[in-house]
Amino acid sequence: IQDYCISPECQFRYGPGCDANRIPSGKNTTSIPREKVGSVQYGAEGIYNCVNTGDVALTFDDGPGPYTSHILDVLDRYNAKATFFISGNNNGKGAIDTNTQWTSLIQITLDNGGHQVASHTWSHADLGKLSSNERKNEMIKNEMALRNILGVIPTYMRPPYSSCSAESGCEDDMKDLGYHITYFDLDTQDYLNDSPDKIGKSKSIFKDAFNGKSSADSEFLAISHDIHEQTSEQLVDYMLQNIQSRGFKAVTVGTCLNDPKQN
């Protein structure tokens, strides 16, 4: 029974006990002004590529988790920046704005460390299967929690399962809320290879993507997950070695798109 109360598997429509139905404290952000800054598109079909040659935007989904801190340490050793698409209350970790472990990690290390904080919804729900109101609630709850921690809300988001189509209305909803829908053009598939004997497959995927590519004419937007042990223990260091040895630079999504920092 407990499994059905923990997001993302919880049956949120059938009772209040589900993680997805919990509401962060403080003022609801639904009616706040949502100024659309810069030239990067909001909503629509989403972003799949960086625009600055030589940039590699490393992105991490589903955290924070027990391995996030180590990933941040590895990034720091390489003086590299990344983007973290944060889920507010998934995998039984507790709400990010009430669990001091996650609050401290987001506030001190991610924000002050120069990394980009972005949204991956409140409970890792499939946005394409929700009503417009349910979909917006997933985003509003997560931004309320991040507001409670950082004092600001993100403008970048990644839909769980890459599910946010025009047909479902999701693209328009994200535009209304002032979000850049962010996908990727390099999937490390680390979620399929989280064991010492399999993580080499993810390393090969990453390395092979650079074959025949040059920092003078190529760029990448890569996805991994900071909730997986082997991503933390092996893959991140491997990716950063490859990035630097090939003359590329690890940056945030905002940087690789030339988006103003205030966004």
Backbone hydrogen bonds in HBPLUS format (Angstrom, degrees):
<---DONOR---> <-ACCEPTOR-->    atom                        ^
c    i                          cat <-CA-CA->   ^        H-A-AA   ^      H-
h    n   atom  resd res      DA  || num        DHA   H-A  angle D-A-AA Bond
n    s   type  num  typ     dist DA aas  dist angle  dist       angle   num
A0004-TYR N   A0001-ILE O   2.98 MM   3  5.51 141.0  2.13 113.0 123.2     1
A0005-CYS N   A0002-GLN O   2.87 MM   3  5.23 161.5  1.90 116.2 120.3     2
A0006-ILE N   A0003-ASP O   3.43 MM   3  5.38 154.1  2.50  96.6 103.7     3
A0011-GLN N   A0004-TYR O   3.22 MM   7  5.98 142.2  2.37 147.0 143.4     4
A0019-ASP N   A0005-CYS O   2.94 MM  14  6.09 156.9  1.99 153.6 156.9     5
A0010-CYS N   A0006-ILE O   3.14 MM   4  5.13 121.7  2.50 112.5 121.0     6
A0091-ASN N   A0007-SER O   2.70 MM  84  5.68 150.6  1.78 141.5 148.6     7
A0014-TYR N   A0011-GLN O   3.07 MM   3  5.85 169.6  2.08 127.4 130.8     8
A0021-ASN N   A0018-CYS O   2.97 MM   3  5.51 150.4  2.06 114.6 123.0     9
A0022-ARG N   A0019-ASP O   3.14 MM   3  5.57 164.6  2.17 114.8 119.6    10
A0032-ILE N   A0029-THR O   3.19 MM   3  5.48 172.3  2.20 117.2 119.4    11
A0043-GLY N   A0179-TYR O   2.94 MM 136  6.17 156.7  1.99 158.5 163.1    12
A0047-ILE N   A0181-ILE O   2.79 MM 134  6.12 150.3  1.88 148.6 157.3    13
A0183-TYR N   A0047-ILE O   2.67 MM 136  5.62 165.0  1.69 161.5 166.2    14
A0051-VAL N   A0256-CYS O   2.94 MM 205  6.04 169.6  1.95 150.0 153.1    15
A0052-ASN N   A0256-CYS O   3.24 MM 204  5.43 147.0  2.36 148.4 151.8    16
A0055-ASP N   A0052-ASN O   3.22 MM   3  5.80 155.5  2.28 137.0 137.8    17
A0054-GLY N   A0218-SER O   2.74 MM 164  5.95 174.0  1.74 163.7 162.0    18
A0249-LYS N   A0054-GLY O   2.85 MM 195  6.19 144.7  1.98 161.8 172.9    19
A0220-PHE N   A0055-ASP O   3.09 MM 165  6.59 155.9  2.15 148.7 156.3    20
A0056-VAL N   A0249-LYS O   2.82 MM 193  5.89 150.4  1.91 160.5 155.7    21
A0251-VAL N   A0056-VAL O   2.99 MM 195  6.07 155.8  2.05 136.8 144.1    22
A0057-ALA N   A0220-PHE O   2.89 MM 163  6.26 163.2  1.92 154.9 153.9    23
A0222-ALA N   A0057-ALA O   2.92 MM 165  6.07 145.6  2.04 144.9 155.9    24
A0083-THR N   A0058-LEU O   3.02 MM  25  6.42 161.4  2.05 156.8 162.8    25
A0059-THR N   A0222-ALA O   2.95 MM 163  5.96 136.2  2.15 141.3 154.5    26
A0224-SER N   A0059-THR O   2.90 MM 165  6.10 141.2  2.05 145.9 157.9    27
A0060-PHE N   A0083-THR O   2.91 MM  23  6.38 149.3  2.00 156.9 166.4    28
A0085-PHE N   A0060-PHE O   2.78 MM  25  5.97 154.5  1.84 153.6 162.3    29
A0061-ASP N   A0224-SER O   2.99 MM 163  6.44 151.7  2.07 136.3 141.4    30
A0087-SER N   A0063-GLY O   3.06 MM  24  6.13 155.9  2.12 170.1 176.3    31
A0068-THR N   A0065-GLY O   3.19 MM   3  5.45 159.7  2.23 111.6 117.6    32
A0071-ILE N   A0067-TYR O   3.18 MM   4  6.47 158.8  2.22 152.2 158.4    33
A0072-LEU N   A0068-THR O   2.98 MM   4  6.28 155.8  2.04 154.0 160.6    34
A0073-ASP N   A0069-SER O   3.05 MM   4  6.37 146.0  2.17 141.3 150.7    35
A0074-VAL N   A0070-HIS O   3.00 MM   4  6.34 155.0  2.06 151.2 157.2    36
A0075-LEU N   A0071-ILE O   2.95 MM   4  6.24 164.2  1.98 153.1 157.4    37
A0076-ASP N   A0072-LEU O   2.94 MM   4  6.11 153.6  2.01 143.3 150.6    38
A0077-ARG N   A0073-ASP O   3.05 MM   4  6.36 147.8  2.16 144.3 152.2    39
A0078-TYR N   A0075-LEU O   3.16 MM   3  5.35 130.9  2.41  99.7 112.1    40
A0080-ALA N   A0075-LEU O   2.88 MM   5  4.98 174.7  1.88 149.9 148.5    41
A0079-ASN N   A0076-ASP O   3.00 MM   3  4.77 157.4  2.05 100.5 107.4    42
A0081-LYS N   A0250-ALA O   3.28 MM 169  5.78 175.9  2.29 121.7 122.7    43
A0116-GLN N   A0082-ALA O   2.97 MM  34  6.34 164.5  2.00 152.9 157.0    44
A0084-PHE N   A0116-GLN O   2.83 MM  32  6.19 165.1  1.86 172.3 171.1    45
A0118-ALA N   A0084-PHE O   2.89 MM  34  5.87 164.5  1.91 154.9 149.9    46
A0086-ILE N   A0118-ALA O   2.87 MM  32  6.06 160.7  1.90 144.9 139.7    47
A0120-HIS N   A0086-ILE O   2.79 MM  34  5.01 144.9  1.92 139.9 128.5    48
A0088-GLY N   A0121-THR O   3.25 MM  33  6.72 147.6  2.36 130.9 140.4    49
A0096-ILE N   A0088-GLY O   2.97 MM   8  5.34 146.5  2.08 150.6 160.0    50
A0089-ASN N   A0122-TRP O   2.69 MM  33  5.70 144.0  1.81 172.6 165.7    51
A0093-LYS N   A0090-ASN O   3.19 MM   3  6.16 169.1  2.20 129.9 131.7    52
A0098-THR N   A0095-ALA O   3.19 MM   3  5.58 164.9  2.21 113.6 118.3    53
A0099-ASN N   A0095-ALA O   3.12 MM   4  6.15 139.1  2.30 158.5 168.7    54
A0102-TRP N   A0099-ASN O   3.06 MM   3  5.65 120.9  2.42 113.6 125.8    55
A0103-THR N   A0099-ASN O   2.98 MM   4  6.19 166.3  2.00 157.2 161.6    56
A0104-SER N   A0100-THR O   2.97 MM   4  5.83 167.9  1.99 141.8 145.3    57
A0105-LEU N   A0101-GLN O   3.21 MM   4  6.26 157.1  2.27 135.8 142.5    58
A0106-ILE N   A0102-TRP O   2.95 MM   4  6.07 166.3  1.97 154.2 156.8    59
A0107-GLN N   A0103-THR O   2.93 MM   4  5.98 167.1  1.95 150.9 155.2    60
A0108-ILE N   A0104-SER O   2.88 MM   4  5.64 162.3  1.91 146.6 152.2    61
A0110-LEU N   A0105-LEU O   3.13 MM   5  6.52 158.6  2.18 157.3 163.8    62
A0111-ASP N   A0106-ILE O   3.06 MM   5  6.25 163.7  2.09 159.9 163.6    63
A0113-GLY N   A0109-THR O   2.99 MM   4  5.07 124.2  2.31 113.8 126.3    64
A0115-HIS N   A0110-LEU O   3.14 MM   5  5.26 143.4  2.28 163.3 165.3    65
A0114-GLY N   A0111-ASP O   3.35 MM   3  5.75 166.2  2.37 111.0 113.6    66
A0119-SER N   A0156-TYR O   2.96 MM  37  6.33 170.2  1.97 149.4 149.2    67
A0158-ARG N   A0119-SER O   2.90 MM  39  6.45 148.8  2.00 162.4 172.7    68
A0122-TRP N   A0138-GLU O   3.13 MM  16  5.08 130.7  2.39 118.5 132.3    69
A0129-LYS N   A0126-ASP O   3.03 MM   3  5.69 162.0  2.06 119.6 125.3    70
A0130-LEU N   A0127-LEU O   3.27 MM   3  5.32 167.8  2.28 107.0 110.5    71
A0135-ARG N   A0131-SER O   2.86 MM   4  5.99 160.6  1.90 154.1 160.0    72
A0136-LYS N   A0132-SER O   2.97 MM   4  6.17 163.4  2.00 150.1 154.0    73
A0137-ASN N   A0133-ASN O   2.98 MM   4  6.17 151.8  2.06 144.2 152.3    74
A0138-GLU N   A0134-GLU O   3.07 MM   4  6.39 146.9  2.19 144.8 152.7    75
A0139-MET N   A0135-ARG O   3.34 MM   4  6.74 148.6  2.44 143.9 151.6    76
A0140-ILE N   A0136-LYS O   2.77 MM   4  5.99 164.1  1.80 156.8 162.0    77
A0141-LYS N   A0137-ASN O   2.94 MM   4  5.89 171.1  1.95 148.8 151.4    78
A0143-GLU N   A0139-MET O   2.95 MM   4  6.19 157.8  2.00 150.4 156.9    79
A0144-MET N   A0140-ILE O   2.86 MM   4  6.06 146.6  1.97 149.4 158.9    80
A0145-ALA N   A0141-LYS O   3.06 MM   4  6.32 158.7  2.11 147.0 151.9    81
A0146-LEU N   A0142-ASN O   2.96 MM   4  6.23 161.9  1.99 149.2 154.3    82
A0147-ARG N   A0143-GLU O   2.79 MM   4  5.81 147.6  1.89 137.4 147.0    83
A0148-ASN N   A0144-MET O   2.91 MM   4  6.17 148.7  2.01 143.1 151.3    84
A0149-ILE N   A0145-ALA O   3.20 MM   4  6.52 133.6  2.43 137.3 149.1    85
A0149-ILE N   A0146-LEU O   3.14 MM   3  5.05 130.5  2.40  92.5 105.6    86
A0150-LEU N   A0146-LEU O   2.73 MM   4  5.80 176.9  1.73 162.1 163.1    87
A0151-GLY N   A0147-ARG O   2.80 MM   4  4.45 140.1  1.96 117.1 127.8    88
A0180-HIS N   A0155-THR O   2.70 MM  25  6.14 154.3  1.77 153.6 161.3    89
A0157-MET N   A0180-HIS O   2.97 MM  23  6.06 161.4  2.00 163.5 157.8    90
A0182-THR N   A0157-MET O   2.81 MM  25  5.90 153.6  1.88 162.0 170.2    91
A0162-SER N   A0159-PRO O   2.94 MM   3  4.98 142.2  2.08 137.3 132.5    92
A0163-SER N   A0160-PRO O   3.24 MM   3  6.21 161.9  2.27 126.5 127.7    93
A0171-GLU N   A0165-SER O   3.43 MM   6  5.88 161.4  2.47 123.0 124.0    94
A0169-GLY N   A0166-ALA O   3.04 MM   3  5.16 143.3  2.18 101.8 113.0    95
A0173-ASP N   A0169-GLY O   3.06 MM   4  6.29 155.4  2.12 149.0 156.7    96
A0174-MET N   A0170-CYS O   2.92 MM   4  6.18 160.2  1.96 159.1 162.9    97
A0175-LYS N   A0171-GLU O   3.09 MM   4  6.33 150.7  2.18 141.3 149.6    98
A0176-ASP N   A0172-ASP O   2.88 MM   4  6.13 158.6  1.92 150.0 155.8    99
A0177-LEU N   A0173-ASP O   3.05 MM   4  6.30 146.3  2.17 143.0 151.7   100
A0179-TYR N   A0174-MET O   2.87 MM   5  5.24 165.9  1.89 151.7 152.9   101
A0178-GLY N   A0175-LYS O   2.99 MM   3  5.00 153.2  2.07 101.6 110.1   102
A0185-ASP N   A0221-LEU O   2.95 MM  36  5.50 155.6  2.01 144.1 151.8   103
A0186-LEU N   A0221-LEU O   3.20 MM  35  5.98 134.8  2.41 149.6 140.2   104
A0223-ILE N   A0186-LEU O   2.91 MM  37  6.38 151.0  2.00 162.9 168.3   105
A0188-THR N   A0223-ILE O   3.32 MM  35  6.23 168.1  2.34 159.1 162.6   106
A0192-LEU N   A0189-GLN O   3.05 MM   3  5.58 156.6  2.11 112.8 119.8   107
A0193-ASN N   A0190-ASP O   3.05 MM   3  4.98 151.3  2.14 100.6 109.6   108
A0195-SER N   A0193-ASN O   2.93 MM   2  5.75 138.5  2.11 100.5  90.2   109
A0198-LYS N   A0195-SER O   2.99 MM   3  5.31 155.0  2.05 113.4 121.4   110
A0199-ILE N   A0195-SER O   2.99 MM   4  5.89 151.1  2.07 172.3 175.7   111
A0201-LYS N   A0198-LYS O   2.84 MM   3  5.78 160.1  1.88 131.6 135.8   112
A0202-SER N   A0199-ILE O   3.02 MM   3  5.32 122.6  2.37 103.6 116.9   113
A0203-LYS N   A0199-ILE O   3.10 MM   4  6.51 154.4  2.16 148.6 156.4   114
A0204-SER N   A0200-GLY O   2.92 MM   4  6.13 155.5  1.98 144.6 150.7   115
A0205-ILE N   A0201-LYS O   3.00 MM   4  6.28 155.4  2.06 145.1 151.6   116
A0206-PHE N   A0202-SER O   3.07 MM   4  6.29 162.9  2.10 148.4 152.1   117
A0207-LYS N   A0203-LYS O   2.89 MM   4  6.12 172.0  1.90 156.3 158.7   118
A0208-ASP N   A0204-SER O   2.81 MM   4  5.78 168.8  1.82 153.1 156.8   119
A0209-ALA N   A0205-ILE O   3.23 MM   4  6.28 139.5  2.40 137.8 146.7   120
A0210-PHE N   A0207-LYS O   3.09 MM   3  5.69 153.4  2.16 114.4 121.7   121
A0211-ASN N   A0208-ASP O   3.09 MM   3  5.26 159.1  2.13 106.8 113.4   122
A0213-LYS N   A0210-PHE O   2.89 MM   3  5.10 159.2  1.94 134.8 132.4   123
A0217-ASP N   A0214-SER O   3.06 MM   3  5.56 159.0  2.10 112.7 118.8   124
A0218-SER N   A0214-SER O   2.91 MM   4  5.69 120.2  2.27 156.2 172.7   125
A0232-SER N   A0228-HIS O   3.25 MM   4  6.60 156.7  2.31 149.1 154.9   126
A0233-GLU N   A0229-GLU O   2.80 MM   4  6.04 163.5  1.82 155.1 160.5   127
A0234-GLN N   A0230-GLN O   2.91 MM   4  5.46 155.5  1.97 132.7 138.9   128
A0235-LEU N   A0230-GLN O   3.08 MM   5  6.47 166.0  2.10 149.7 153.9   129
A0236-VAL N   A0231-THR O   3.02 MM   5  5.90 161.4  2.05 162.4 158.7   130
A0238-TYR N   A0234-GLN O   3.16 MM   4  6.31 159.5  2.21 150.8 157.2   131
A0239-MET N   A0235-LEU O   2.82 MM   4  6.06 161.3  1.85 158.9 163.5   132
A0240-LEU N   A0236-VAL O   3.00 MM   4  6.22 164.9  2.02 154.3 158.1   133
A0241-GLN N   A0237-ASP O   2.94 MM   4  6.14 154.4  2.00 149.1 156.1   134
A0242-ASN N   A0238-TYR O   3.10 MM   4  6.34 164.1  2.13 150.3 153.9   135
A0243-ILE N   A0239-MET O   2.88 MM   4  6.12 158.5  1.93 151.3 157.9   136
A0244-GLN N   A0240-LEU O   3.04 MM   4  6.14 173.7  2.04 150.7 152.0   137
A0245-SER N   A0241-GLN O   2.92 MM   4  5.96 161.6  1.95 150.4 156.5   138
A0246-ARG N   A0242-ASN O   3.15 MM   4  6.07 138.3  2.34 140.7 148.6   139
A0248-PHE N   A0243-ILE O   2.87 MM   5  5.03 148.2  1.97 168.9 158.9   140
A0247-GLY N   A0244-GLN O   3.12 MM   3  5.15 164.3  2.15 106.4 110.1   141
A0256-CYS N   A0252-THR O   3.02 MM   4  6.31 161.4  2.06 149.9 154.9   142
A0257-LEU N   A0253-VAL O   3.10 MM   4  6.29 123.9  2.43 144.0 157.9   143
A0257-LEU N   A0254-GLY O   3.28 MM   3  5.25 144.8  2.41  95.4 105.5   144
A0259-ASP N   A0254-GLY O   2.95 MM   5  5.11 163.4  1.98 159.7 156.4   145
A0258-ASN N   A0255-THR O   3.07 MM   3  5.11 165.3  2.10 107.9 112.2   146
A0263-ASN N   A0260-PRO O   2.93 MM   3  5.57 161.0  1.96 119.8 126.1   147
